Amino acid sequence: MLKTYFQLDQLGTTVRREVVAGVTTFLTMAYIIFVNPVILANTGMDQGSVFVATCVAAAVGSLIMGLYANYPVALAPGMGLNAFFTFTVVMEMGYTWNQALGAVFISGAVFFILALLKVREYIINSIPMTLKLSISAGIGLFLAIIALENAKVIVDHPATLLTLGDIGQPTVLLAALGFFVICALHYRNITGSIIIGILLVTILSILLGLNQAQGIVSAPPSIAPTFFELDIAGAFEAGMFGVIFAFLFVDMFDTAGTLVGVAHRGGLLDKDGKLPRIGKALLADSGATMVGAVFGTSTVTSYIESASGINAGGRSGLTAVVVAILFLVALFFSPLAGSVPAYATAPALLFVALLMARGLAELDWDDMTEVAPGVLAAISMPLTYSIANGIALGFISYAAIKLLAGRARDVSIAVWVLAVVFVLKFAFIG
């Protein structure tokens, strides 16, 4: 039955290989069940409830991707988007986490409609590669500054805004050790390097008396504090349209890029270099985002870590189904997740940030009309503490520089429209 449903023979794979691939993918992305609750808890959300929402949303998204789209791609709440949700939308802009969840749900619904109407190709193709690469890199830099703050490597300063923290503190040293271990294990191709680093720092912190163990296994925490607590009506306030767009924009291009990149690595693209059933894959992603918002977590997206499972031989949706099952099993490890301090997840954030920042290296550094808006978009995200601001400044500067350089024809209509919209936003909303 499994061979027939997932077309294993046609894809040249086996049930055993798919199971191994699913376990591999899960181990490389399981860090999210520790990191996501810690980040979203800063908004006032119940950490235990967010833990459950994270596991459930990841399981549902991966299950839909596997059963409906038949791709070996796993989903979970996205890194960067959870930071934007917490530190920008709630903590900086002052919206409630209920309104932020409402914005996530709306963005998922819009994404779902765009996938149904099949206009996604036009939108995706209209955005220049420079902005796609720089926005991804900028999110990485945004994660980096959050990671360094969580680890107390950098602290605030009245004169210079930021400065070096007390790096002699035990928690700072443990965070540094975790980062070094993750990088070294990744270099050695050790599966689950990120989660190993998180658990190592957590165990050492407990042994040194810096943290208390809360156990390992128990019944899942209550989902009630966040379940159906989203405020969709509040999200329709004028100031939230930019937030909704940022959630939608980042998720759409992150998902498209991840799907194509992972499929290319697994030889799943067709003869024209296109991804078959991409519509189903995008529907799975957008549907998972709406489910996640209902349960109480930020935007759910496809994970580039799925490439690890593909490298292990995964070629069908059975790989994603295995990942979904493991996320459901993880529901019973909430005490372990609750034992992980912020300085233990900081190394994971920083490592993911470095991987995302590589996009800057792929810019055309011989063309200043491409480099300037790209780098501006990237550095604006951490420096303004806002992904949305970085996106806006990237579009505005791209259109303006191309126009003044006499290369207005390089700018698509979609970019012109978005640039004008962002200018009006800054002029009348802020």
N, C-alpha and C positions, 0 to 999 in steps of 0.2 A: 504494500500500500504506500509506504513512504517513498519507494523508488518511483512509483507511478506518479504520485501527486507532485513530488518535487523534481521530477524528470532527472533523476540522478544518473541514469545510464547515458542520456543525451549530453549531460554536462560533464561526463567523465569522472564521476566521483562515487563515493560509497557512504553508507550510513555511518560507519565507524569514523571515516575521515571528516564527515560533517560534524559529528559530535565532538571530536578533538578540536576542530576549528572553532566551534561554539564556546568550548571551555577556554580556549586561548583568547578569544575576543573578550569574553567576560572578565578574565583576569587582568587584561590590559586597560579595561575601562571601569572596573569595579571601584576605583578610587572615588567616583562620583557619589557613591552612597555615603561616603565619609565627608567629602568636601561640600556638597550641595547643602546639607542641613546646617553646617557651620556658617556658610555664607548667608543663607536666607534667614537664619535666626537673628541676624543683626537688624532685621526689619521689625522684630517683635513677634514673628511667627513661631509657633510651637515647634521645637527642633525634632521631637519624636514624630509629630504628625508630618513634617516635611520629609523625614526619613522614609516613612511609609509611602508618601506621595511620589517620592523619587523612584523607589523600587517599582511601584505599580505603573507609573507613567512609562518607565523604561521597559517594563515587561509588555505592556499593551502595545507600545510603539514597535518594539522588536517583533512581537507576535503578528501584528498586521503586516509589517514589512515582509516577514517570512511566508505567511500563509497567503497573502493577497498579491504581493509583488514578486515573490519567489527570488529575493536577493539576499545574499549573505551579509546584510548590513544591519547593525544593531543601532538602537536609538536610546537616548537618555537626555535629561535636562542638560542644555549646552553650557559649556564653560564660556565665560565672557558675557553671555546673555544673563546668567544668574547674577553676575557682578553688576551689570547695568541695572537690572531689576532692583538690586539692593542699594547700592551706593549712589546711583544717580536718581532713579525714579522716586525711591522712597526717602532716602536719607538726605539727598541734596534738593530735589524738587519739592519734597514735602507731601507727596501723595501717600495714601494709606496702602498697605500691602494688598488690601482687598481690591482697591482700584487698579493696582498694578497687575493683579491676576486677571481682572476684567480686560485690561489692555492686551494681555497675552492671549486671552481667549478670542478677542476680536481679531487680532493679527492672524491667529490660526484659522479663523473662519474665512478671512479675506484670502489667505493663502490657499485654502481649500477651494474656494470659488474660482480663483485664478487657475488652479490646476484643472478644474472641471471645464473651464472655458477654453483651455489650451492656448492662452495668451502668454504663458510663462516664457516660451522661447523668445518672443519678441522682447520682453522685459529684460531677460537675462542677457540676450545678445546686444541690447542697447547700451549697457553699462560698460565702459572701457575697462580692459583688463587691469590697467594701472590702478583704478579705484578699487577693483575687486581684491587685488593683492594687498594694497595699502590698508584697506579696512580690516582685513584679516590680521595683518601685522600689527595694526593699531590696537586691536582687541587684545593681542598678545602683550603689548606694552602696558595696556591698562591692567591686565591680570598681574603683570610683573610688579607694578607699584603696589597693588593690593597685597600681593604675597610678601613683599619686603616690609610692608607696614604690619601685617599680621605677625611676622617673625620679629618685629621690633628692630630690624636691621636699619630701617630709616624711621625717623620720628619728626614731628612738626617742630618748626623753629620760627620765632617771631620775625627774624630779620631775613632769613634765606628761604622761608617756607618749609624746606626739608633739610635734614642734616643726618649724619650718621648716629645711630643709637649706641647704647652701651653693649658693644659686641662681646664683652666679657661675661654677660649674663648666661646662666646655664641654658635657658630656653632658646636664646639666640644661637648658641653653639650647637644645640641639638638640631635646630632647624637647618643650620649650615651642613651638619653631618648628613641629615636626611637628603638634602639636595645633592651632595657629593655622591652618596650611595646610589641614588636614582640615576644620575648621569653615567656612573661607572657600570651599573647593571645593564642599562640600556645599550651602552657601547658593546657589552659582552653578549647582547641579544638574549638576555634573561627575561623570560615571559613574566609579566606582572611586576616589572621593576618599580612602577609608581606605588602600587599598593604595598610592596615590600618595604619601601622607604617610609611610608606613612606608619605602618605597623611597628617598624623598628624604633622610630622616634617615640611612638606612644608607649611601647614596652619600656624603653629606657627612662622615660619621664616618670613612669609608675615606680620603677625600681629605685630611682633617685628621690622619690618622695615629692616630686613636683606636680604629680597628678594622681587621681584616685581611680582605680579600676571599678567599673560599674557592672562587670560580668561579661559574659560572652553570648549566651543564648537565652531567649525568653520569648513569650508571646509578643506579637507585634504591638507597638503602641497604638493608642486610639487615633483614628484619622479625623475624628469629629472637629477638632479645633480649626482645621483648614478646609474640610470637605464642603463644597458648595458655598464657600464664604467669599467667592469672587463678587466684585461690585461692577457689573457691566455698565449700568447707568452712569455711575460716577466716572467711568473711563471715557465717556463721551464728552466730558468737559473739554473746552477749547484747547487747553494747554496739553491735553493728552494725545492729540492727533499726531504730534511729532514723535511721541513715545511709541504709539502704535506703529507708525511708519518704521521707526528704528527696529523694533522687534521683527516686523515683517521683512524688512530689507535684509537684515543680517541673516535671519533664518533662511530666507529664500536662496541667497547666494552661497551661504555656507553649505546648505543641503545640496544644491546643484553641484558645487565644486567637489564636495565629499563623494557624492554618488559617482560622478564621472571619474574622479581620481581613483577610487577604490575599484570601480568596474574595469578601468584600464589595467590596473595592476593584476586583476584576476582574469583578463582576457574575455570579459563579458560584453565588450562593445561590438556593434555590428560592423559590417565591411565599410560603412561610411563614417565610422568613428562615433556613432551615436549610441545612446543607451536605450535599448528596447524596454518598453514598459515603464519609462520614466514617469509617465502620468500616474501610474499606480504607486510608484515609489513616493512621489510628492504628496499624493493623497494620504498615504500612510503617515508621512511626516507631519502634515498639517493636522490630520485627525488626532495624532498623539499629542500635539500641542494643546488642542482643545481639551482632551481628556486630562492632561496634566494640570491645566488651569483649574478644572473642576475639582480635582483632588487636592491641589494646593502646592504647585511648584511652577517654576519659571519655564520658559520655552523649551520644548523637547525638539531635538534635532538629530540628524544622522551623525554617527561618530566615525572620524577618520581612523580610530583605533581598530575598526573593522578590518583594516588592511592586514592586521596581524593574523586574524583568522583565515583570511584569503591566502596568506603566505603559508599557513598550515594546511592548505588544501581545500578550504571551504569554497563551494561554488553555487550553492543553492540556498533557498530560504530556510532549509532545515537548520543551518548554522544559526540563523537569527532566532529560530524557535528555541533552540537549546539555550541561547543567551537569555531569552525571556523566562524560561523555567528557572534558571539560576538566579535571576533577579527576584523571583518570587520566593525562592529558598532563602535569599538574603534577608527577607523580612523578619526572620527569626533571630537575626544577629544585631538587633537594635542596641543592646547594652554595649556591645563592642564599638559600634558607631558612636555612642554617647561618651565613650571613654577617650575619644580622639580629640586632643586640644587643637586650637587654631594654629599653633606653631608647628604642629605635625602635618597639617594639610598645606601649610605655606610652601614647603619644598615642591609639592605636587603642582601647585599653582604656577610656581616659577618655572618649573620644567616645561609645562604645557605652554607657557608664555614664550619660552625660547623657541619651541617648535613652530609656533604661529608667526613669530617675527621673521622667519626666513623669507616671507613674501617680499620683503624689501629688497632682497638680493636679486630678485627676478625682474625688478623695474628696469626700464631702458635708461641707464644712467648717462647716455650720450645725448638724451633729449630732455632739456630742462622743462619743456612744456608738459612732460609726463612726470618727471621726477619731483618737481616743486609741489604740485597739488597732492601727489601721492605721499610724500614725506610729511607735508603739512597735515594731511588727514590723520596719518599715523601718530604723530607726536601730539596732536591736539587732544586725542582721547585720554591719555594719562594726565596731561597737563591741565585739562579742563575738567577732569574726572567725569567724562561723559562720552559714551560711544556716539550718541546722537549728535553732539556738537562736532565731533570729528568727521562724521559722515557729511554733515551740512557744509563745513568749511572745505571739505574735499571737493564736493560738487561745485560750490561757488567758485573756488579758485581754479578748478579745471576749466570751467566755461570762460572765466575772465581772462586767464592767461592765453588760452587758445585764440580767443577773439583778438586780443591785443597783439599777438604774434602773427596775425594774419592767417590763422589756420582754423577758422570758424567751421569749416566744412568737416573737420575731424570730430566735431561734437554732434552727437545724435539729438534728435528732437526730445527724447526722454530726459537726457541730461540737461538740456536747456530748460525744460519745464520744471524739473526738480530744483535746479539752481535758483530760478525765479521764486519758487515756493519757499525755499530756505531763506532767501533775502527778505521776503515779506514776513516770514516768521520772526527773524531777528529784529526787523523794524517795528513790528506791531505787537509781538508777544514776548520776545526776549529769549 
